[in-house]
C-alpha cells in the first residue's frame, strides 16, 4: 500500500516522478541508503478544491415553498369554516 505524505518542495523541482535518496548511519556505524520513489505535483489552485457541504439555496427554497403552501392551505381552511357558519 502506498504511503501518501504532502510537503512543500522547492519550485525548482519539476513536476513528475523523482527519486528521493536518504543516507544515514546504522547503529553499527555502517552506511545505510534508502531510495524512495516520489511524485511531485503542481500545487492545487483554489478552484480545484473539492466542493463539500450542501447547497443551501435549493434546500431553503424548497422549505420556503412548503411553508407558503401550508400557510395558503391554513388560510383556505379558515375561509371555508367562516363561509359555512
C-alpha positions in Angstrom: 0.0 0.0 0.0 1.5 3.4 -1.0 2.1 6.0 1.7 1.0 9.5 0.8 2.6 12.5 2.5 2.2 16.0 1.3 5.0 18.5 1.9 6.3 21.6 0.2 9.1 21.1 -2.4 11.3 23.8 -3.9 9.8 25.4 -7.0 13.0 24.5 -8.9 11.9 20.8 -8.9 9.8 19.9 -12.0 6.6 18.1 -11.6 6.8 14.3 -12.3 8.4 11.2 -10.9 11.7 11.6 -8.9 13.8 9.5 -6.5 14.4 10.8 -3.0 17.6 9.3 -1.5 18.2 9.2 2.2 21.7 8.4 3.5 22.4 7.7 7.2 24.4 5.6 9.6 23.2 2.3 11.1 23.8 1.6 14.8 26.9 -0.4 13.9 28.4 2.5 12.0 27.8 1.2 8.5 26.2 3.5 5.9 22.6 2.9 5.0 21.0 4.2 1.8 17.3 4.3 1.2 15.9 5.2 -2.3 12.2 6.3 -2.4 10.1 7.0 -5.4 8.2 10.2 -5.1 5.8 12.1 -7.4 6.0 15.9 -7.5 2.7 17.6 -8.5 1.7 21.1 -9.3 0.1 22.9 -6.3 -3.7 22.8 -6.4 -5.4 26.1 -7.2 -8.3 27.3 -5.0 -10.8 26.5 -7.9 -9.8 22.8 -7.9 -10.7 22.1 -4.3 -13.4 19.6 -3.6 -16.9 21.0 -3.1 -18.3 19.8 0.2 -21.4 20.5 2.1 -24.9 21.2 1.0 -26.3 23.8 -1.5 -28.5 25.7 1.0 -30.2 27.7 -1.7 -32.2 24.8 -3.0 -32.9 23.4 0.5 -34.1 26.8 1.8 -36.1 27.5 -1.4 -37.9 24.2 -1.0 -38.6 24.8 2.7 -40.0 28.2 1.8 -42.3 26.7 -0.8 -43.6 24.1 1.7 -44.1 26.8 4.3 -46.1 29.0 1.9 -48.2 26.1 0.7 -49.0 25.3 4.4 -50.0 28.9 5.1 -52.2 29.1 2.0 -53.9 25.8 3.0 -54.5 27.2 6.5 -56.0 30.4 5.1 -58.3 28.4 2.8 -59.4 26.2 5.7 -60.3 29.3 7.8 -62.3 30.8 4.9 -64.3 27.5 4.5 -65.2 27.5 8.2 -66.4 31.1 8.1 -68.3 30.6 4.9 -70.3 27.6 6.3 -71.1 29.2 9.6 
